[in-house]
Amino acid sequence: MKQSAKNVIIKSYKELLNKKSIDKLTVKELCEYCGVNRQTFYNHFTDIMNIFKFIFFEELSVEIAQNRTFETWSAGFLTTMYYLKRNSKMILHVYHSSYWPEASTYIRNLSRALLEEVVDECEKKLNVTLQEADRSFIVNFYIHVFNGLMIDWVSEGMKEEPEKMLERLLIMITGSIPRSVDAFIKK
């Protein structure tokens, strides 16, 4: 029954967040909407934003789990863009809210974990070990590139097709991660 209540809360949350800003969504309203009491809600989640993080992580991480390598990161990028587009109302209701800084930090941390794996793999392929400061700089650079592109795309209403964005991105950065690792090693 507990998992069932959790699923009902998640489903109801997504329905409500597709209709209104997260700023206007309360635990009380959500509980009334889905027919669970507040204690049941708090057995599963800490607050309204915690549900968003849970959904974002669970749904997106399943979709991109197989695309977290140097060779397949572009498929992960495309999968992320399509996830955002499929859930555009929900994403925009968070983007245009007071919760956006928290959501942005959460998304940046997810990106960091993925990009660290890509840089790790690149180091292994090149059989080198970066200094921690250099490694961190490379990861942060690509976090800003990827997240910046995605955030700008979201703020512009997600109109451009994800494939077109990926095509442009690939023109700019193909081979740049290994080149960056190699350049920092030679420095």
Backbone as numpy.savetxt, mean C-alpha at the origin, in Angstrom:
# Nx Ny Nz CAx CAy CAz Cx Cy Cz
-17.99 -18.27 15.07 -18.80 -17.07 15.07 -17.94 -15.81 15.07
-16.78 -15.84 15.76 -15.94 -14.66 15.82 -15.47 -14.24 14.43
-15.00 -15.18 13.62 -14.54 -14.85 12.28 -15.70 -14.30 11.46
-16.87 -14.84 11.66 -18.05 -14.36 10.94 -18.35 -12.91 11.30
-18.27 -12.56 12.57 -18.51 -11.18 13.01 -17.45 -10.26 12.40
-16.21 -10.71 12.39 -15.13 -9.90 11.81 -15.40 -9.64 10.33
-15.82 -10.67 9.61 -16.13 -10.51 8.19 -17.30 -9.56 7.96
-18.30 -9.64 8.83 -19.46 -8.74 8.72 -19.02 -7.29 8.95
-18.16 -7.08 9.93 -17.65 -5.74 10.22 -16.87 -5.21 9.00
-16.01 -6.03 8.45 -15.20 -5.62 7.29 -16.09 -5.29 6.10
-17.02 -6.16 5.81 -17.92 -5.94 4.67 -18.72 -4.65 4.86
-19.24 -4.45 6.04 -20.02 -3.25 6.33 -19.16 -1.99 6.26
-17.97 -2.10 6.77 -17.02 -0.97 6.74 -16.77 -0.55 5.30
-16.49 -1.52 4.44 -16.22 -1.21 3.04 -17.45 -0.57 2.38
-18.62 -1.06 2.70 -19.84 -0.48 2.13 -19.99 0.98 2.57
-19.80 1.23 3.85 -19.94 2.59 4.36 -18.84 3.51 3.84
-17.62 3.02 3.78 -16.51 3.84 3.32 -16.60 4.14 1.82
-17.34 3.34 1.09 -17.59 3.64 -0.31 -18.64 4.74 -0.47
-19.35 5.03 0.60 -20.42 6.05 0.56 -20.00 7.37 1.18
-19.06 7.34 2.13 -18.74 8.56 2.87 -17.29 8.57 3.33
-16.84 9.75 3.72 -15.48 9.92 4.21 -15.26 9.15 5.51
-14.06 8.68 5.70 -13.71 7.99 6.93 -13.86 8.93 8.13
-13.70 10.24 7.89 -13.88 11.23 8.96 -15.30 11.22 9.52
-16.25 10.83 8.69 -17.66 10.85 9.11 -18.16 9.49 9.57
-17.29 8.51 9.60 -17.66 7.15 9.98 -17.26 6.91 11.43
-18.21 6.48 12.23 -17.94 6.21 13.64 -18.10 4.72 13.94
-17.49 4.31 15.03 -17.62 2.92 15.48 -19.09 2.64 15.77
-19.76 3.58 16.41 -21.18 3.40 16.74 -22.00 3.17 15.47
-21.80 4.01 14.47 -22.55 3.87 13.22 -22.26 2.53 12.55
-21.00 2.16 12.52 -20.61 0.89 11.90 -21.25 -0.28 12.62
-21.22 -0.25 13.95 -21.82 -1.34 14.73 -23.32 -1.44 14.47
-23.99 -0.30 14.42 -25.43 -0.30 14.14 -25.70 -0.82 12.73
-24.88 -0.41 11.79 -25.05 -0.80 10.39 -24.92 -2.31 10.20
-23.94 -2.89 10.89 -23.69 -4.32 10.67 -24.32 -5.21 11.75
-24.93 -4.61 12.76 -25.64 -5.39 13.76 -24.76 -6.11 14.76
-23.61 -5.53 15.09 -22.76 -6.10 16.14 -22.62 -5.07 17.25
-22.33 -5.55 18.44 -22.16 -4.60 19.54 -20.72 -4.06 19.54
-20.52 -2.98 20.28 -19.20 -2.32 20.31 -18.10 -3.27 20.81
-18.42 -4.09 21.79 -17.41 -5.00 22.32 -16.94 -5.98 21.25
-17.88 -6.46 20.43 -17.51 -7.35 19.33 -16.57 -6.62 18.38
-16.89 -5.37 18.08 -16.02 -4.57 17.22 -14.61 -4.51 17.83
-14.54 -4.14 19.12 -13.24 -3.96 19.78 -12.51 -5.28 20.03
-13.21 -6.39 19.92 -12.53 -7.69 19.98 -11.67 -7.93 18.73
-12.01 -7.24 17.65 -11.33 -7.45 16.38 -10.46 -6.27 15.93
-10.88 -5.06 16.27 -10.21 -3.86 15.78 -10.09 -2.82 16.90
-9.09 -1.97 16.77 -8.89 -0.94 17.80 -9.65 0.34 17.49
-9.82 0.64 16.20 -10.53 1.85 15.80 -10.87 1.78 14.31
-11.46 2.83 13.79 -11.89 2.87 12.39 -10.71 2.73 11.44
-9.60 3.38 11.73 -8.42 3.31 10.86 -7.79 1.92 10.88
-7.87 1.24 11.99 -7.31 -0.10 12.11 -7.96 -1.06 11.11
-9.24 -0.86 10.85 -9.93 -1.71 9.85 -9.36 -1.43 8.47
-9.16 -0.15 8.13 -8.60 0.20 6.83 -7.24 -0.47 6.65
-6.39 -0.36 7.65 -5.06 -0.96 7.57 -5.16 -2.48 7.39
-6.06 -3.09 8.13 -6.24 -4.54 8.04 -6.67 -4.92 6.62
-7.67 -4.25 6.10 -8.18 -4.54 4.75 -7.09 -4.32 3.72
-6.44 -3.17 3.79 -5.41 -2.82 2.83 -4.30 -3.86 2.83
-3.83 -4.23 4.01 -2.75 -5.21 4.11 -3.21 -6.58 3.63
-4.35 -7.05 4.12 -4.81 -8.40 3.78 -5.10 -8.54 2.28
-5.83 -7.60 1.74 -6.22 -7.72 0.34 -5.05 -7.48 -0.60
-4.28 -6.46 -0.33 -3.19 -6.12 -1.23 -2.00 -7.06 -1.08
-1.68 -7.44 0.15 -0.51 -8.31 0.33 -0.73 -9.68 -0.31
-1.95 -10.17 -0.30 -2.24 -11.44 -0.97 -2.01 -11.29 -2.47
-2.45 -10.15 -3.02 -2.33 -9.94 -4.45 -0.88 -9.73 -4.90
-0.06 -9.08 -4.07 1.30 -8.79 -4.52 2.36 -9.71 -3.93
1.95 -10.66 -3.13 2.91 -11.54 -2.45 3.88 -12.22 -3.42
3.41 -12.60 -4.58 4.27 -13.29 -5.53 5.09 -12.31 -6.37
4.93 -11.01 -6.15 5.62 -10.01 -6.96 6.53 -9.11 -6.13
7.24 -9.72 -5.20 8.10 -8.93 -4.31 9.58 -9.16 -4.59
9.89 -9.42 -5.83 11.29 -9.66 -6.17 11.75 -8.63 -7.19
13.06 -8.58 -7.39 13.65 -7.68 -8.37 13.07 -7.93 -9.76
12.87 -9.19 -10.09 12.39 -9.56 -11.42 10.89 -9.28 -11.61
10.12 -9.27 -10.53 8.66 -9.18 -10.67 8.04 -7.94 -10.02
8.85 -6.97 -9.59 8.30 -5.82 -8.88 7.31 -5.05 -9.74
7.51 -5.02 -11.06 6.61 -4.25 -11.92 5.20 -4.84 -11.90
5.10 -6.16 -11.80 3.77 -6.78 -11.68 3.14 -6.40 -10.35
3.95 -6.30 -9.30 3.44 -5.85 -8.00 2.96 -4.41 -8.05
3.70 -3.55 -8.76 3.30 -2.16 -8.93 1.96 -2.08 -9.65
1.84 -2.84 -10.72 0.60 -2.85 -11.51 -0.57 -3.39 -10.68
-0.33 -4.43 -9.93 -1.36 -5.00 -9.06 -1.83 -3.98 -8.04
-0.88 -3.23 -7.47 -1.23 -2.19 -6.50 -2.09 -1.12 -7.14
-1.71 -0.69 -8.33 -2.48 0.35 -9.04 -3.91 -0.13 -9.32
-4.04 -1.37 -9.76 -5.39 -1.90 -10.03 -6.19 -2.05 -8.74
-5.55 -2.43 -7.67 -6.25 -2.51 -6.38 -6.80 -1.13 -5.99
-5.95 -0.12 -6.11 -6.39 1.24 -5.78 -7.55 1.68 -6.66
-7.46 1.37 -7.94 -8.52 1.77 -8.87 -9.84 1.03 -8.58
-9.74 -0.27 -8.30 -10.94 -1.05 -7.97 -11.63 -0.54 -6.71
-10.83 -0.02 -5.80 -11.34 0.47 -4.52 -11.25 1.99 -4.45
-11.42 2.64 -5.57 -11.17 4.07 -5.66 -12.02 4.92 -4.73
-13.28 4.61 -4.57 -14.12 5.41 -3.67 -13.61 5.32 -2.24
-13.32 4.12 -1.81 -12.81 3.91 -0.46 -11.47 4.63 -0.27
-10.58 4.48 -1.24 -9.26 5.11 -1.17 -9.39 6.63 -1.15
-10.23 7.17 -2.01 -10.41 8.63 -2.06 -11.05 9.16 -0.78
-11.94 8.39 -0.17 -12.54 8.82 1.10 -11.53 8.82 2.24
-10.48 8.06 2.12 -9.39 8.12 3.10 -8.41 9.23 2.70
-8.11 9.32 1.41 -7.16 10.33 0.93 -7.61 11.75 1.29
-8.88 12.01 1.16 -9.43 13.34 1.44 -9.92 13.46 2.88
-9.21 12.84 3.81 -9.64 12.86 5.20 -8.49 13.25 6.12
-8.84 13.46 7.37 -7.80 13.75 8.37 -6.97 12.51 8.68
-7.41 11.34 8.23 -6.68 10.09 8.45 -5.58 9.86 7.42
-5.52 10.68 6.38 -4.57 10.44 5.31 -3.11 10.37 5.79
-2.65 11.27 6.67 -1.25 11.14 7.12 -0.95 9.77 7.73
-1.88 9.25 8.52 -1.68 7.92 9.13 -1.69 6.84 8.06
-2.62 6.94 7.11 -2.69 5.96 6.03 -1.43 6.03 5.16
-0.97 7.23 4.88 0.22 7.43 4.06 1.46 6.82 4.72
1.59 7.01 6.01 2.71 6.41 6.75 2.63 4.90 6.70
1.45 4.36 6.86 1.25 2.91 6.82 1.64 2.36 5.44
1.19 3.02 4.39 1.48 2.58 3.02 2.99 2.70 2.75
3.61 3.76 3.23 5.06 3.93 3.06 5.82 2.80 3.76
5.36 2.39 4.93 6.02 1.29 5.64 5.87 -0.03 4.90
4.71 -0.25 4.30 4.54 -1.46 3.47 5.48 -1.41 2.27
5.57 -0.25 1.65 6.47 -0.09 0.50 7.91 -0.34 0.91
8.28 0.14 2.08 9.65 -0.05 2.57 9.97 -1.54 2.67
9.06 -2.30 3.24 9.30 -3.74 3.39 9.48 -4.41 2.02
8.66 -4.04 1.07 8.77 -4.63 -0.27 10.07 -4.22 -0.96
10.40 -2.94 -0.88 11.61 -2.46 -1.55 12.88 -2.96 -0.90
12.85 -3.17 0.40 14.01 -3.75 1.06 14.29 -5.15 0.53
13.21 -5.90 0.26 13.39 -7.24 -0.31 14.00 -7.17 -1.71
13.55 -6.19 -2.49 14.08 -6.03 -3.85 15.57 -5.67 -3.80
15.94 -4.74 -2.92 17.35 -4.34 -2.81 18.18 -5.51 -2.26
17.65 -6.24 -1.29 18.35 -7.44 -0.78 18.66 -8.40 -1.91
17.67 -8.66 -2.72 17.85 -9.59 -3.82 18.88 -9.08 -4.82
18.86 -7.78 -5.05 19.82 -7.18 -5.97 21.24 -7.31 -5.42
21.41 -7.09 -4.11 22.73 -7.27 -3.49 23.21 -8.71 -3.67
22.31 -9.66 -3.46 22.68 -11.08 -3.61 23.08 -11.39 -5.06
22.31 -10.86 -6.02 22.62 -11.11 -7.42 23.98 -10.55 -7.80
24.30 -9.39 -7.24 25.59 -8.75 -7.55 26.70 -9.24 -6.62
26.32 -10.06 -5.64 27.26 -10.60 -4.66 28.03 -9.49 -3.93
27.26 -8.51 -3.43 27.84 -7.37 -2.72 27.02 -7.10 -1.45
27.60 -6.29 -0.57 26.89 -5.85 0.63 27.03 -4.34 0.74
25.91 -3.67 0.71 25.90 -2.22 0.83 26.12 -1.79 2.28
26.68 -0.60 2.47 26.70 0.00 3.79 25.24 0.35 4.12
24.89 0.28 5.38 23.49 0.49 5.78 22.96 1.85 5.33
23.76 2.90 5.44 23.31 4.24 5.03 23.02 4.29 3.53
23.86 3.64 2.73 23.64 3.60 1.28 22.40 2.78 0.94
22.28 1.66 1.58 21.11 0.79 1.37 19.83 1.54 1.70
19.83 2.21 2.83 18.67 2.97 3.27 18.34 4.10 2.28
19.38 4.75 1.76 19.17 5.83 0.80 18.49 5.30 -0.47
18.97 4.18 -0.98 18.38 3.58 -2.19 16.93 3.21 -1.94
16.65 2.54 -0.84 15.27 2.14 -0.52 14.39 3.38 -0.40
14.84 4.41 0.32 14.04 5.63 0.49 13.79 6.33 -0.83
14.80 6.36 -1.69 14.63 6.98 -3.00 13.48 6.33 -3.77
13.50 5.00 -3.83 12.46 4.31 -4.59 11.09 4.35 -3.89
11.09 4.42 -2.57 9.81 4.62 -1.87 9.18 5.93 -2.33
9.99 6.98 -2.39 9.46 8.28 -2.82 9.01 8.27 -4.27
9.75 7.59 -5.11 9.36 7.50 -6.52 8.03 6.77 -6.66
7.94 5.56 -6.12 6.73 4.76 -6.29 5.53 5.37 -5.58
5.70 5.71 -4.31 4.58 6.27 -3.57 4.18 7.64 -4.10
5.17 8.44 -4.50 4.85 9.75 -5.07 4.00 9.62 -6.32
4.38 8.71 -7.20 3.59 8.48 -8.41 2.17 8.02 -8.08
2.07 7.08 -7.14 0.75 6.57 -6.78 -0.11 7.64 -6.11
0.47 8.41 -5.21 -0.30 9.45 -4.52 -0.75 10.52 -5.51
0.13 10.94 -6.40 -0.28 11.91 -7.42 -1.40 11.35 -8.28
-1.30 10.10 -8.64 -2.32 9.43 -9.46 -3.65 9.41 -8.72
-3.62 9.07 -7.43 -4.84 9.06 -6.62 -5.42 10.47 -6.54
-4.58 11.46 -6.27 -5.06 12.84 -6.11 -5.67 13.38 -7.41
-5.24 12.84 -8.54 -5.77 13.27 -9.84 -6.97 12.43 -10.27
-7.47 11.58 -9.38 -8.68 10.82 -9.67 -8.46 9.48 -10.33
-7.23 8.99 -10.39 -6.90 7.67 -10.95 -7.40 7.50 -12.38
-7.24 8.54 -13.18 -7.76 8.51 -14.55 -6.85 7.76 -15.52
-5.55 7.95 -15.39 -4.62 7.30 -16.31 -4.62 5.78 -16.06
-4.55 5.03 -17.13 -4.53 3.58 -17.00 -3.23 3.13 -16.34
-3.30 2.17 -15.41 -2.11 1.68 -14.72 -1.00 1.20 -15.67
-1.36 0.56 -16.78 -0.34 0.08 -17.72 0.47 1.23 -18.29
-0.20 2.36 -18.58 0.49 3.52 -19.13 1.47 4.09 -18.11
1.05 4.15 -16.85 1.95 4.63 -15.80 3.15 3.71 -15.66
2.91 2.40 -15.67 4.00 1.44 -15.55 4.96 1.56 -16.74
4.40 1.72 -17.92 5.23 1.88 -19.12 6.17 3.08 -18.97
5.65 4.19 -18.50 6.47 5.39 -18.30 7.51 5.17 -17.20
7.07 4.53 -16.13 7.98 4.25 -15.02 9.13 3.36 -15.48
8.82 2.34 -16.26 9.86 1.43 -16.74 10.87 2.16 -17.63
10.40 3.11 -18.43 11.32 3.91 -19.25 12.32 4.63 -18.35
11.83 5.13 -17.23 12.68 5.92 -16.33 13.64 5.07 -15.50
13.19 3.90 -15.03 14.00 3.23 -14.01 14.51 1.84 -14.37
14.22 1.34 -15.55 14.71 0.00 -15.88 16.23 -0.06 -15.69
16.65 -0.99 -14.88 18.06 -1.18 -14.59 18.64 -0.25 -13.55
17.83 0.66 -13.04 18.39 1.67 -12.13 18.69 1.14 -10.72
17.94 0.16 -10.24 18.24 -0.36 -8.90 19.59 -1.07 -8.91
19.85 -2.01 -9.82 21.18 -2.63 -9.83 22.29 -1.60 -10.10
22.01 -0.63 -10.99 23.00 0.40 -11.27 23.30 1.22 -10.01
22.25 1.53 -9.24 22.43 2.28 -7.99 23.25 1.48 -6.99
22.91 0.21 -6.82 23.65 -0.65 -5.89 25.12 -0.71 -6.31
25.36 -0.94 -7.59 26.72 -1.04 -8.11 27.47 0.28 -7.90
26.83 1.41 -8.16 27.48 2.71 -8.00 27.85 2.99 -6.54
26.96 2.62 -5.62 27.26 2.83 -4.20 28.39 1.92 -3.74
28.46 0.72 -4.27 29.55 -0.20 -3.91 30.88 0.36 -4.42
30.90 0.87 -5.63 32.14 1.41 -6.22 32.59 2.69 -5.54
31.64 3.42 -4.95 31.96 4.67 -4.26 32.80 4.35 -3.07
